[in-house]
């Protein structure tokens, strides 16, 4: 039985009925990591294999605590894991071993997962290309000369390369959606607040980033979301979890889907990206949905202005103290230094204006969702690019004026915390994957996942085109 190609949900059912054991699952996982991780570099800080097998044997004899019982799982290296090195991709934390789990890790551990390492990420999660001075670059399983995206690039690559059944990720500026598109898997950014953060630092104004699930099936996305979601009484703006797995059935016939494309040309895209998304749109049409083009509903430059201001404000607030420490400052990547300096130069008036723009866009989007059941956009503006680049500096002849402008297409969702599922939409002329975002209104996570489930059944991209490593 090839356990590596199973979904996590199927694997969970096999373990529950004792058709397979956690030891067998761990053996297959460790063999696959030994076979392919040296080339892909997706999983880092892995514990000793004998120690992991001992945990699997203990799980085999213990009662199940959740649906992930006995399933190996590597967590993103931005999530603190008790007793397991967590570096944040930074040389400042190269040897850091937390004494407690972050909330995400605690919930996954309570659900029975066995932590088999961390998934690689860019330093501090800054940038949609997973490289750092501690572990190096994560490579795309579909073409080892290309990027796996980021900042959840290690997670996406591990899923595609069959080194993971499910993975956690995080998304501020497309960090769940871009790597999913690059690696032919699913990444779900939930409604902001559905997956709560930790009660550390600012929890009132830091509302741009969220944790979320990644997987090769939508059922696994839904199950993992049920594990991650649920209010943390120590932080504000929480949202209750729902039984997402039980609500995956929907008839797409007659649903109105708005296609935003490249936002009227505002978002530069490489040749073929929009055509590849068009193939995904045709799948929705074949399922009975009505797809209509939508004119740009809000000025793209205003969204970018608000995004840059609020992102800089939050980065300066959380990391600005490093500027006063010469040794720490010298150890930061140039992009992180730039983020901090951008934020430190802001005025209160600029932050307020950004918040007003954000508020107006939220109101406009709410009206748009009275016309459409879902909106669709590309999940990336470029194909997976060479792994030795820091970032794409031009797109279709247009110069990118920041290290992350090439991912601007994710900003309309991130700025106002909408739920968005990145789904695969096939492979381009050079055999590289691409994906698109299915976007819903605030709180419509179950609807977005249900539509994604019908799309998944009609395409099965992760199952029909695994990488040939």
LUMTISE-606339 format. One line per field, with one value per residue: residue number from 0; x, y, z of N, C-alpha, C in turn. Coordinates in steps of 0.02 Angstrom, whole numbers. Layout:
<atoms>
resi <- (NUM,...);
npx <- (X,...);
npy <- (Y,...);
npz <- (Z,...);
capx <- (X,...);
capy <- (Y,...);
capz <- (Z,...);
cpx <- (X,...);
cpy <- (Y,...);
cpz <- (Z,...);
</atoms>
This chain:
<atoms>
resi <- (0,1,2,3,4,5,6,7,8,9,10,11,12,13,14,15,16,17,18,19,20,21,22,23,24,25,26,27,28,29,30,31,32,33,34,35,36,37,38,39,40,41,42,43,44,45,46,47,48,49,50,51,52,53,54,55,56,57,58,59,60,61,62,63,64,65,66,67,68,69,70,71,72,73,74,75,76,77,78,79,80,81,82,83,84,85,86,87,88,89,90,91,92,93,94,95,96,97,98,99,100,101,102,103,104,105,106,107,108,109,110,111,112,113,114,115,116,117,118,119,120,121,122,123,124,125,126,127,128,129,130,131,132,133,134,135,136,137,138,139,140,141,142,143,144,145,146,147,148,149,150,151,152,153,154,155,156,157,158,159,160,161,162,163,164,165,166,167,168,169,170,171,172,173,174,175,176,177,178,179,180,181,182,183,184,185,186,187,188,189,190,191,192,193,194,195,196,197,198,199,200,201,202,203,204,205,206,207,208,209,210,211,212,213,214,215,216,217,218,219,220,221,222,223,224,225,226,227,228,229,230,231,232,233,234,235,236,237,238,239,240,241,242,243,244,245,246,247,248,249,250,251,252,253,254,255,256,257,258,259,260,261,262,263,264,265,266,267,268,269,270,271,272,273,274,275,276,277,278,279,280,281,282,283,284,285,286,287,288,289,290,291,292,293,294,295,296,297,298,299,300,301,302,303,304,305,306,307,308,309,310,311,312,313,314,315,316,317,318,319,320,321,322,323,324,325,326,327,328,329,330,331,332,333,334,335,336,337,338,339,340,341,342,343,344,345,346,347,348,349,350,351,352,353,354,355,356,357,358,359,360,361,362,363,364,365,366,367,368,369,370,371,372,373,374,375,376,377,378,379,380,381,382,383,384,385,386,387,388,389,390,391,392,393,394,395,396,397,398,399,400,401,402,403,404,405,406,407,408,409,410,411,412,413,414,415,416,417,418,419,420,421,422,423,424,425,426,427,428,429,430,431,432,433,434,435,436,437,438,439,440,441,442,443,444,445,446,447,448,449,450,451,452,453,454,455,456,457,458,459,460,461,462,463,464,465,466,467,468);
npx <- (43,35,68,106,40,-88,-227,-227,-342,-391,-284,-294,-414,-375,-279,-360,-442,-351,-296,-177,-24,39,178,210,171,260,382,372,364,490,575,542,578,716,746,711,721,847,868,761,748,647,604,668,777,749,708,800,786,763,709,590,527,509,414,309,286,241,122,53,10,-68,-221,-318,-307,-355,-396,-275,-198,-50,1,134,202,269,305,284,427,409,330,331,392,386,534,588,693,674,691,649,702,813,980,997,921,967,998,892,784,623,533,401,249,185,15,-39,46,18,-117,-111,-29,-111,-208,-150,-41,125,272,389,490,531,460,538,568,568,679,609,489,481,451,410,486,569,705,850,984,1013,967,968,899,734,678,579,477,431,520,679,763,692,595,500,410,337,287,271,341,420,324,230,312,350,226,196,302,274,318,243,78,-19,-6,39,24,61,-7,21,53,6,68,20,-48,30,142,64,10,128,169,70,-31,-155,-194,-258,-315,-394,-543,-500,-457,-521,-431,-347,-219,-71,-68,28,130,59,-112,-224,-210,-135,-187,-169,-107,-124,-137,-154,-220,-137,-138,-159,-286,-454,-538,-445,-395,-509,-525,-405,-421,-527,-458,-364,-441,-549,-592,-473,-476,-392,-359,-422,-566,-603,-669,-796,-766,-822,-909,-826,-794,-910,-984,-952,-1020,-1096,-1197,-1136,-1208,-1274,-1213,-1139,-992,-864,-739,-589,-465,-318,-343,-386,-268,-184,-105,40,71,151,168,46,-1,-131,-202,-187,-260,-382,-414,-445,-559,-645,-671,-752,-860,-901,-950,-1067,-1071,-1087,-981,-916,-832,-759,-750,-613,-640,-594,-470,-311,-188,-220,-251,-125,-52,-113,-83,59,84,21,81,216,206,169,279,384,341,346,477,562,648,763,841,911,1009,1164,1226,1119,1050,1138,1130,1009,910,921,795,711,767,735,594,573,628,544,426,462,472,346,201,74,-40,-28,-44,-174,-242,-218,-291,-419,-432,-426,-544,-641,-622,-662,-799,-838,-807,-897,-1018,-995,-999,-1133,-1175,-1103,-1065,-939,-771,-636,-461,-293,-172,-42,75,178,265,341,501,681,777,891,871,836,715,585,626,571,417,347,410,388,452,480,454,477,533,428,328,293,200,80,-50,-112,-149,-280,-361,-289,-283,-408,-443,-512,-583,-490,-458,-324,-314,-254,-224,-175,-39,88,164,296,291,270,183,28,-90,-252,-351,-495,-614,-706,-838,-818,-818,-871,-808,-841,-921,-831,-738,-822,-854,-726,-706,-789,-726,-603,-636,-668,-548,-427,-290,-170,-161,-158,-47,83,249,399,521);
npy <- (-60,106,227,358,430,441,538,643,628,502,425,446,378,248,223,232,120,23,-29,12,52,180,165,106,211,312,254,252,389,435,368,428,562,544,508,615,743,799,854,942,1016,1052,1015,1049,1048,919,792,653,503,380,422,477,363,296,379,354,218,228,300,204,116,193,277,365,542,633,675,678,581,495,537,596,762,912,1072,1245,1350,1468,1448,1422,1278,1167,1106,1082,1140,1308,1428,1541,1568,1647,1698,1746,1667,1540,1432,1417,1343,1321,1329,1309,1275,1368,1427,1366,1254,1188,1154,1067,968,921,863,748,742,697,779,805,888,1051,1163,1245,1422,1594,1715,1778,1766,1856,1893,1805,1690,1552,1557,1566,1617,1517,1387,1385,1373,1325,1213,1194,1054,1018,1069,1076,1182,1293,1412,1372,1460,1561,1633,1507,1409,1294,1210,1193,1133,1016,951,931,849,733,719,758,750,840,1017,1159,1334,1509,1671,1828,1913,1832,1713,1584,1563,1593,1495,1379,1389,1383,1253,1161,1126,1145,1295,1380,1533,1584,1675,1824,1809,1691,1586,1602,1710,1714,1773,1883,2029,2155,2134,2195,2287,2219,2148,2089,1969,1788,1619,1462,1317,1193,1076,924,893,957,913,879,1007,1064,984,1009,1144,1144,1097,1199,1314,1417,1509,1606,1652,1749,1842,1976,1993,1865,1722,1598,1423,1312,1162,1119,1011,937,1015,1018,991,1057,1128,1192,1245,1384,1474,1634,1693,1807,1866,1937,1947,2026,2143,2244,2267,2324,2242,2175,2033,1880,1812,1693,1662,1715,1647,1517,1521,1542,1415,1355,1429,1384,1257,1286,1339,1226,1154,1218,1347,1525,1627,1787,1930,2057,2229,2330,2353,2447,2574,2514,2569,2639,2535,2476,2579,2586,2458,2454,2552,2504,2379,2416,2491,2391,2303,2387,2413,2286,2242,2350,2382,2313,2391,2473,2396,2361,2237,2147,2215,2209,2076,2057,2024,2121,2157,2149,2248,2358,2354,2386,2515,2582,2582,2654,2781,2831,2937,2977,3023,2965,2829,2830,2871,2760,2664,2713,2699,2562,2531,2585,2503,2380,2403,2422,2297,2218,2257,2210,2073,2055,2043,1937,1766,1719,1776,1776,1771,1771,1670,1702,1811,1778,1641,1499,1551,1564,1480,1538,1673,1822,1888,1919,2046,2112,2109,2056,2161,2266,2358,2304,2392,2364,2233,2147,2181,2105,2017,2080,2049,1978,2065,2132,2036,2009,2133,2159,2043,1931,1766,1650,1528,1451,1366,1233,1259,1189,1165,1258,1303,1268,1166,1204,1233,1325,1429,1483,1603,1571,1671,1729,1817,1896,1777,1675,1551,1414,1405,1441,1336,1228,1255,1244,1108,1045,1088,1026,889,885,906,858,892,887,751,693,745,723,772,719,660);
npz <- (0,-50,51,44,-56,-10,53,199,273,230,274,411,436,403,502,614,601,614,500,450,536,648,652,528,445,487,451,310,288,337,250,129,153,169,41,-47,13,20,-104,-120,-1,95,223,382,527,577,695,770,676,744,864,819,769,889,949,861,887,1017,995,926,1023,1103,1152,1030,1011,926,753,686,741,760,638,541,543,488,549,507,505,572,678,848,928,1057,1123,998,876,823,707,637,517,536,572,699,779,762,843,928,1042,1083,1240,1252,1163,1023,995,879,861,981,966,856,906,1009,932,893,805,754,773,651,615,547,425,291,273,216,292,436,373,271,111,-40,-70,-23,58,163,274,364,327,189,20,-25,-146,-296,-314,-440,-530,-498,-514,-487,-388,-241,-195,-62,99,147,81,106,165,59,-38,29,38,-100,-136,-70,60,163,229,268,303,403,373,349,315,263,155,43,77,98,-19,-136,-133,-140,-269,-342,-318,-349,-254,-122,-34,102,152,290,344,427,597,622,641,781,848,954,1123,1128,1117,1008,987,942,835,741,614,490,455,456,517,430,338,232,97,-4,-38,-31,70,169,194,253,368,437,458,549,659,684,699,803,947,1042,1201,1251,1157,1052,940,897,807,802,770,639,581,457,374,363,282,148,34,-108,-235,-378,-482,-562,-476,-459,-520,-505,-610,-582,-637,-694,-630,-716,-785,-693,-615,-656,-757,-798,-964,-1009,-881,-849,-948,-904,-786,-843,-888,-766,-735,-834,-787,-676,-744,-816,-712,-691,-644,-664,-746,-743,-810,-708,-685,-623,-454,-363,-338,-380,-342,-227,-141,-132,-74,54,98,100,195,315,329,344,461,554,548,588,717,778,759,764,869,847,767,849,899,851,815,801,700,592,563,502,355,204,155,265,347,267,272,408,415,327,401,516,469,454,475,597,533,406,435,482,366,285,353,332,193,185,254,168,56,109,127,-7,-62,8,-51,-178,-158,-144,-270,-322,-290,-269,-295,-413,-437,-505,-417,-414,-496,-575,-654,-569,-523,-558,-435,-384,-384,-288,-292,-415,-525,-633,-723,-867,-933,-846,-714,-548,-403,-270,-158,-150,-236,-343,-299,-285,-319,-219,-122,-116,-49,70,134,188,253,194,161,64,-54,-126,-274,-378,-553,-660,-781,-861,-1020,-1000,-911,-780,-625,-593,-506,-443,-351,-256,-191,-51,41,203,330,253,243,242,127,26,36,5,-129,-179,-154,-249,-363,-345,-355,-488,-551,-485,-481,-394,-374,-501,-565,-495,-438,-524,-450);
capx <- (0,75,38,127,-8,-153,-242,-222,-406,-391,-234,-324,-463,-338,-249,-414,-468,-292,-275,-105,-3,81,247,216,166,322,435,365,381,562,608,532,620,785,754,701,729,912,862,708,762,584,599,730,776,716,735,830,735,746,665,524,497,487,350,259,269,200,56,20,-19,-105,-286,-315,-328,-383,-394,-206,-163,1,20,192,187,321,273,320,480,389,289,372,375,421,586,608,725,633,740,619,746,859,1040,990,886,989,1001,839,738,571,513,329,219,136,-54,-47,80,-18,-179,-93,-4,-168,-246,-115,14,194,312,447,536,501,462,580,533,615,694,552,432,479,464,377,536,591,777,875,1055,1019,956,972,840,689,670,514,480,417,580,724,798,644,571,438,368,345,338,257,368,439,263,202,357,344,164,201,352,249,350,193,8,-49,43,16,57,36,-18,11,51,3,115,-13,-76,82,175,16,7,192,183,14,-68,-205,-178,-319,-312,-462,-566,-457,-484,-546,-375,-322,-148,-49,-77,93,134,-4,-163,-280,-198,-102,-242,-156,-81,-161,-117,-204,-201,-116,-147,-169,-358,-493,-561,-391,-395,-565,-511,-353,-449,-565,-410,-331,-489,-580,-571,-427,-506,-342,-349,-486,-592,-606,-728,-805,-755,-881,-893,-815,-792,-979,-1019,-915,-1062,-1131,-1210,-1113,-1249,-1306,-1173,-1109,-921,-835,-668,-555,-406,-260,-368,-386,-199,-146,-58,79,73,190,128,20,-31,-204,-229,-191,-317,-442,-431,-481,-626,-687,-693,-809,-916,-925,-988,-1131,-1066,-1087,-921,-921,-777,-776,-705,-579,-688,-562,-404,-258,-135,-243,-242,-54,-33,-136,-46,128,85,3,133,275,188,171,347,424,320,366,548,600,700,826,880,953,1061,1203,1239,1057,1033,1182,1111,944,913,909,723,682,789,695,526,574,641,482,377,485,465,275,166,8,-89,-22,-73,-247,-267,-217,-348,-480,-434,-444,-615,-681,-618,-704,-869,-848,-806,-960,-1069,-979,-1022,-1206,-1185,-1067,-1055,-866,-728,-577,-402,-234,-139,26,83,234,278,398,560,743,787,947,851,806,645,579,633,527,364,323,441,372,498,451,488,493,550,368,276,273,144,27,-116,-142,-163,-351,-386,-254,-295,-471,-452,-562,-562,-469,-429,-283,-325,-212,-261,-138,31,99,201,360,278,269,115,-2,-153,-295,-384,-568,-621,-774,-846,-800,-858,-897,-756,-871,-943,-771,-711,-868,-843,-661,-713,-817,-672,-552,-661,-669,-481,-378,-223,-113,-159,-145,17,134,316,441,586);
capy <- (0,168,273,427,463,447,601,638,603,430,396,447,324,184,214,222,52,-19,-57,27,75,239,147,99,278,347,224,277,461,443,345,479,619,526,501,676,808,827,894,993,1058,1078,1001,1066,1035,855,753,589,456,330,455,483,296,281,414,318,156,249,317,142,83,242,297,424,606,675,645,675,532,454,561,641,829,963,1138,1302,1372,1529,1426,1395,1209,1148,1055,1073,1202,1354,1480,1597,1580,1701,1677,1767,1613,1478,1377,1428,1287,1348,1289,1302,1277,1418,1401,1321,1191,1155,1124,1011,914,893,823,685,743,686,831,775,941,1115,1176,1303,1486,1650,1747,1814,1760,1913,1876,1744,1644,1522,1549,1601,1601,1460,1323,1389,1383,1270,1208,1171,984,1009,1090,1092,1245,1347,1427,1343,1513,1573,1609,1437,1369,1228,1171,1175,1085,952,919,909,795,676,715,780,739,907,1064,1225,1390,1574,1713,1899,1936,1776,1661,1520,1557,1590,1430,1328,1395,1362,1182,1118,1103,1192,1335,1417,1590,1591,1740,1845,1799,1623,1552,1656,1714,1709,1834,1916,2090,2188,2090,2236,2320,2173,2110,2074,1901,1734,1551,1426,1249,1175,1004,904,887,1008,882,887,1078,1075,951,1045,1208,1130,1090,1262,1368,1420,1569,1610,1705,1798,1891,2002,1984,1795,1696,1527,1374,1277,1094,1130,948,915,1063,1022,977,1115,1124,1255,1269,1449,1520,1688,1700,1867,1858,2002,1944,2066,2207,2293,2281,2354,2193,2145,1960,1850,1780,1626,1655,1725,1593,1457,1531,1533,1344,1343,1460,1341,1203,1311,1344,1158,1133,1253,1416,1579,1667,1852,1975,2113,2286,2344,2384,2495,2591,2470,2608,2655,2474,2467,2631,2565,2398,2471,2590,2462,2327,2448,2509,2332,2277,2431,2405,2222,2229,2412,2386,2284,2444,2504,2348,2354,2167,2120,2249,2183,2006,2055,2027,2190,2170,2162,2315,2406,2354,2423,2586,2610,2593,2705,2847,2847,2983,2953,3039,2915,2766,2840,2871,2691,2630,2737,2666,2492,2529,2597,2444,2329,2419,2410,2225,2190,2268,2165,2005,2050,2025,1876,1717,1715,1811,1737,1805,1728,1664,1728,1850,1750,1569,1487,1583,1530,1476,1579,1743,1844,1903,1942,2119,2138,2065,2077,2226,2316,2353,2299,2443,2338,2162,2106,2208,2053,1979,2129,2021,1949,2119,2145,1989,2015,2198,2159,1981,1887,1697,1637,1462,1443,1301,1223,1262,1157,1176,1299,1276,1242,1114,1232,1241,1390,1423,1543,1613,1576,1719,1739,1871,1881,1725,1625,1501,1350,1410,1440,1268,1184,1266,1214,1035,1025,1101,974,826,890,915,813,909,861,678,670,768,730,784,660,675);
capz <- (0,-53,99,30,-100,23,88,272,298,219,319,478,440,403,568,663,595,621,436,451,602,648,637,455,416,501,411,242,289,345,189,76,170,154,-32,-88,46,5,-166,-114,58,121,295,417,599,590,751,753,653,795,913,787,768,958,958,822,924,1075,968,905,1081,1143,1123,986,1041,873,687,663,783,728,571,543,520,499,558,478,551,607,734,902,946,1118,1117,929,854,786,691,601,460,555,609,768,814,730,892,976,1056,1127,1298,1249,1096,1002,995,822,877,1036,940,813,950,1044,884,884,757,777,740,620,593,528,353,279,262,213,356,465,329,226,41,-64,-95,40,68,221,286,410,293,116,-20,-40,-219,-319,-333,-512,-566,-443,-526,-476,-320,-216,-167,9,144,165,26,130,174,-6,-71,65,16,-169,-139,-31,125,212,209,278,329,423,341,371,257,267,86,-3,96,89,-86,-187,-138,-163,-341,-370,-304,-368,-196,-98,24,121,198,319,368,481,664,630,673,823,863,1023,1163,1137,1078,990,958,920,771,695,585,419,445,488,504,391,319,165,87,-73,-50,5,132,218,213,299,432,472,480,610,713,697,712,869,982,1097,1242,1271,1104,1029,872,879,772,818,717,612,556,386,336,352,239,86,-25,-136,-307,-406,-538,-553,-436,-499,-505,-536,-628,-576,-680,-673,-603,-770,-806,-639,-589,-710,-754,-851,-1017,-995,-814,-854,-989,-863,-741,-884,-887,-704,-740,-875,-744,-638,-791,-830,-652,-691,-620,-714,-736,-777,-796,-664,-691,-560,-409,-318,-366,-357,-309,-159,-101,-120,-26,120,116,117,258,372,336,372,529,597,551,630,786,807,752,761,921,821,736,901,918,789,798,775,637,540,548,467,283,182,146,331,366,228,301,471,401,298,454,563,438,445,520,620,481,353,459,484,297,262,383,299,128,200,273,108,14,140,111,-78,-72,34,-103,-234,-141,-154,-341,-339,-237,-258,-343,-431,-462,-504,-352,-423,-557,-613,-647,-524,-553,-538,-362,-362,-380,-225,-310,-484,-528,-685,-748,-933,-948,-796,-657,-482,-363,-204,-161,-149,-281,-390,-269,-269,-334,-158,-74,-103,0,134,166,226,289,164,151,-4,-66,-185,-304,-438,-617,-714,-795,-920,-1077,-976,-862,-713,-600,-578,-468,-439,-286,-249,-136,-26,89,272,364,206,236,224,57,-17,37,-31,-200,-192,-155,-314,-411,-335,-383,-561,-579,-452,-505,-355,-379,-569,-588,-442,-465,-537,-418);
cpx <- (45,43,52,76,-77,-165,-233,-286,-411,-342,-260,-373,-429,-306,-303,-441,-412,-274,-202,-88,36,154,257,215,232,379,432,384,457,600,601,575,693,797,754,718,797,911,814,721,699,579,667,721,740,748,766,776,715,699,594,489,473,421,294,238,225,129,17,-17,-63,-173,-279,-341,-360,-372,-323,-165,-115,24,79,174,245,287,316,369,469,347,334,346,418,472,612,632,678,675,711,660,801,921,1038,958,908,990,945,793,685,555,438,306,181,67,-65,-16,42,-81,-164,-68,-62,-211,-210,-57,81,238,378,497,498,503,496,540,585,624,637,490,428,499,430,426,572,666,797,947,1065,1016,963,904,800,674,602,518,466,474,629,765,755,624,507,390,380,290,327,283,390,379,235,246,355,281,170,248,334,290,303,124,-33,5,8,55,33,35,-28,2,55,45,85,-31,-23,118,128,12,71,203,124,-21,-119,-178,-237,-302,-383,-480,-523,-492,-510,-494,-340,-246,-134,-60,-8,95,65,-52,-226,-270,-166,-152,-232,-136,-123,-127,-172,-177,-179,-122,-152,-242,-394,-522,-508,-385,-449,-552,-457,-377,-490,-518,-380,-379,-517,-550,-517,-451,-457,-329,-418,-505,-595,-671,-735,-792,-822,-860,-884,-818,-862,-1017,-984,-957,-1100,-1143,-1190,-1159,-1284,-1267,-1141,-1038,-894,-760,-634,-490,-347,-280,-361,-316,-157,-92,-23,82,115,145,108,-14,-107,-236,-236,-249,-383,-462,-468,-551,-672,-711,-754,-870,-944,-964,-1055,-1129,-1067,-1029,-926,-859,-801,-725,-672,-625,-660,-494,-348,-204,-155,-235,-169,-28,-52,-95,25,132,73,55,195,264,195,242,392,405,345,441,592,655,766,870,928,1010,1103,1215,1176,1040,1075,1163,1046,954,895,835,689,704,747,625,524,583,580,433,397,478,394,251,100,-45,-88,-54,-149,-276,-269,-275,-414,-486,-455,-518,-660,-680,-660,-777,-884,-850,-871,-1017,-1058,-1003,-1098,-1223,-1156,-1060,-981,-831,-666,-523,-345,-205,-67,28,138,234,335,464,623,757,845,932,831,732,643,580,593,475,340,347,427,417,460,489,500,507,488,312,251,218,86,-43,-150,-167,-238,-383,-355,-272,-358,-490,-504,-537,-546,-435,-389,-291,-279,-254,-217,-67,39,143,268,352,276,197,93,-67,-191,-328,-460,-582,-694,-778,-826,-847,-883,-847,-785,-893,-884,-742,-756,-861,-776,-664,-740,-764,-620,-574,-658,-599,-429,-306,-167,-106,-139,-78,67,202,354,511,634);
cpy <- (62,221,346,465,470,519,590,609,527,395,393,390,255,171,198,150,0,-57,-43,53,140,224,139,167,315,318,249,351,470,421,397,541,604,525,568,741,839,871,952,1041,1092,1071,1011,1048,971,819,688,539,404,359,462,415,275,317,379,254,173,266,254,108,130,256,360,485,652,643,640,623,490,478,609,709,875,1031,1193,1330,1443,1513,1395,1326,1188,1093,1044,1140,1243,1416,1543,1615,1631,1673,1697,1712,1545,1419,1381,1367,1311,1300,1279,1305,1342,1385,1351,1253,1153,1121,1064,953,881,849,759,684,730,735,802,826,1005,1121,1243,1364,1540,1681,1792,1810,1817,1892,1811,1698,1617,1507,1588,1579,1541,1394,1326,1393,1319,1271,1176,1098,971,1031,1116,1154,1305,1354,1389,1396,1521,1621,1537,1391,1300,1183,1148,1123,1017,914,891,848,735,665,736,764,803,952,1127,1277,1454,1620,1786,1926,1877,1717,1591,1509,1552,1522,1373,1329,1369,1286,1136,1086,1157,1230,1380,1471,1599,1663,1761,1839,1729,1579,1604,1654,1704,1776,1863,1978,2121,2137,2129,2265,2274,2125,2095,2001,1850,1668,1517,1358,1244,1099,990,890,940,978,889,959,1090,1045,989,1112,1198,1123,1157,1316,1363,1475,1557,1667,1760,1851,1914,1978,1911,1777,1622,1483,1342,1207,1096,1066,923,961,1072,1010,1040,1102,1190,1284,1334,1497,1572,1700,1761,1857,1926,2004,1983,2136,2262,2312,2311,2307,2159,2069,1934,1817,1709,1618,1662,1671,1529,1462,1523,1460,1325,1371,1416,1280,1225,1318,1276,1130,1169,1324,1465,1624,1731,1894,2034,2169,2300,2382,2437,2512,2548,2508,2627,2594,2463,2518,2610,2505,2414,2508,2545,2407,2357,2466,2449,2303,2321,2423,2341,2210,2291,2416,2357,2336,2476,2458,2334,2282,2134,2149,2221,2113,2001,2057,2098,2206,2184,2230,2368,2411,2396,2498,2620,2627,2649,2775,2872,2899,2952,2966,2988,2849,2772,2838,2800,2652,2650,2703,2593,2485,2538,2536,2387,2341,2405,2336,2193,2200,2221,2094,2000,2031,1957,1831,1708,1757,1768,1783,1755,1725,1687,1766,1824,1674,1559,1509,1548,1535,1519,1654,1759,1857,1927,2019,2151,2086,2095,2148,2280,2306,2350,2345,2423,2263,2118,2132,2155,2007,2023,2100,1991,2003,2132,2099,2003,2079,2197,2090,1934,1815,1685,1569,1463,1372,1294,1231,1238,1182,1213,1264,1245,1189,1138,1244,1314,1378,1487,1544,1612,1613,1726,1798,1849,1829,1670,1570,1434,1350,1406,1369,1220,1192,1236,1138,1010,1034,1045,908,826,892,866,828,881,785,654,693,778,742,718,675,617);
cpz <- (0,-9,81,-12,-69,46,162,302,289,266,390,487,441,470,619,661,600,557,424,520,596,632,562,421,426,459,339,238,292,282,133,90,153,78,-68,-53,33,-56,-157,-57,85,196,327,491,617,649,725,732,705,848,884,784,838,973,921,857,984,1052,949,963,1124,1111,1082,1023,989,806,658,702,742,660,577,513,537,501,530,530,578,668,787,922,1004,1105,1047,901,809,771,661,539,474,590,682,811,789,778,944,981,1105,1185,1300,1176,1085,1000,938,837,931,1010,895,855,986,998,865,836,790,738,716,595,580,452,341,258,250,283,377,422,278,155,23,-100,-34,40,129,234,333,372,217,84,-27,-115,-237,-341,-407,-556,-513,-454,-509,-403,-304,-189,-93,35,167,110,47,140,108,-41,-37,45,-54,-175,-98,32,181,184,216,306,353,383,372,311,279,196,38,15,99,15,-140,-190,-158,-239,-373,-366,-317,-308,-177,-37,40,172,226,333,427,548,676,662,716,830,937,1058,1180,1093,1065,960,939,850,719,665,511,407,482,473,463,369,246,158,13,-89,-9,69,186,241,265,367,472,497,544,670,734,722,783,911,1035,1141,1262,1216,1078,959,850,844,790,758,697,591,480,345,320,304,172,24,-45,-210,-338,-461,-519,-509,-482,-475,-542,-547,-630,-616,-652,-651,-656,-793,-752,-613,-648,-702,-812,-903,-997,-928,-818,-896,-948,-813,-779,-888,-823,-705,-781,-836,-703,-683,-807,-771,-646,-666,-679,-700,-777,-761,-754,-674,-623,-512,-363,-347,-337,-320,-238,-114,-84,-69,45,144,139,184,318,383,368,445,576,602,594,704,817,806,754,812,897,789,785,924,855,768,769,706,580,518,509,392,261,175,212,357,331,255,364,459,370,353,502,534,433,496,543,568,425,373,461,413,269,290,352,230,136,215,212,61,43,123,38,-92,-48,-17,-162,-221,-138,-225,-357,-278,-219,-310,-355,-458,-468,-433,-355,-489,-602,-606,-597,-557,-528,-463,-339,-365,-308,-236,-382,-487,-584,-702,-814,-950,-898,-735,-592,-434,-291,-211,-162,-194,-329,-362,-252,-278,-272,-110,-64,-52,69,171,209,253,261,161,78,-8,-131,-211,-365,-501,-674,-723,-860,-971,-1055,-921,-791,-690,-594,-541,-468,-370,-295,-185,-116,20,159,302,319,193,213,151,9,-21,0,-106,-221,-195,-222,-368,-406,-366,-460,-592,-551,-473,-461,-361,-449,-596,-530,-475,-475,-511,-428);
</atoms>
